[in-house]
Amino acid sequence: MNWINLTSAEQLNEIKAAIGHSIIFKHSTRCSISMMAKKRFELDGKLFDENITPLYFLDLIKYRDLSTKVAQMFNVHHESPQLLLIKNGKCILDQSHSSISAEEAVESIQ
């Protein structure tokens, strides 16, 4: 899986303005539940065509302020771990903890 590290507000603006789908995976490197959700998601990562759906990875420990901006920009409650599926600038799927499902995200894209 080729994650795009989400490190700036400019990237968030690009995601918001993009036509089509993007995924943001918010991850806490200090949380075992977050680590487990990330590994499970990555095992199913082959379901995604990364050329069509960019996969953004947000390290919540390093970029706490950016996580707050994600919540505000896409009108979602902050969770960790959290997967957001963005379509044409709007969050259409918000999953957290054990509810994170690559399969459900892919079904929402199709």
N, C-alpha and C positions, 0 to 999 in steps of 0.2 A: 504494500500500500504506500503510495507516494503522497504523504501529507504536505500541505502547504502551510508553513508556520504563519499563524495570524499574530502579527506583532504591532500593527499600527491602525490608527483610526482611518487612514487613507484606504487601507484594504477593506475595512468595513464599509466605507462609502462606495467602493467598487462593487462589493457584494450586493449592497442595497440597490445599485443602479443596473446591475447585470440582468440581462434577459435570460430566462431559463432557470435552472436549479443550481444551488450550491448547498453544501453541507458544512456546518460548523460543529466540531466536537470539542466541548469544553471539558478539560481534564485537570484534576488536582494530582500532582505528583506525590503528594503526601498521604493519599487516601487509598487504602487497599480495595475498596469497592470500586473506585474510579479506575484503578489499574485493571481489575477484573472485567469491567464493562468495556474498556478499551481493547483488551486482548480478544474478547468475544467478538467485538465489532470488526476487528482486523481479520479474524479468521473468516468472516463472511465478506471481506472487502472485495474479493474477486467478483462479487455480484455487480459492482459499479463499473461503469465505463468512465474512468477518470479524465478522458479527453472531452467528455460531455458534461460531467458533474464534478466540479472541483471539490476537493475534500480539505477543509481548513481545520487546523489543529490549534487550539488555544490553551496554552499552559497558564492555568489560573494563578499559580504561585508567582510567576514572573510578571504576568500582565493582569493584575487584579482590576486596575482602572478600565482596561479594555473590556473585561468581562461585564463590568457595570454598563458600559456603552452598548454592548450587545443586547443586554436586557432592555435598555431604554429604546434603542433603535428598532428592535423587533417586537417590542411590547410583550416580553415574556418574563416570568419570574426566574430569578437566578437559581440554578441548581448545579450540583457537581456530583457526579458527571452529568453531562447534558448533551443531547444531540438535537440540533435544529436543522430542519430542512427549509431552505429559503427558495421561494419561487417568485421571480419578477419583483424582488424587493420586499416580499412579505413572508413571514414565517407560517408555513402551512402544516408543520409537524414539529412537536416539541416533546421529546422523550427524556426521561432521566432514570438514573440508577438501573435497576434490573429490567426496566421497560425499554431500554435501548435495543432496537432491533434493526439490523441492516436490511433484513427481508422486508419489513414494513416500510422502511424508507424507500427501497427500490420500487415496491408496489405503488407508493405515492407518486413516484416519478413517472411511471408508465401510464 
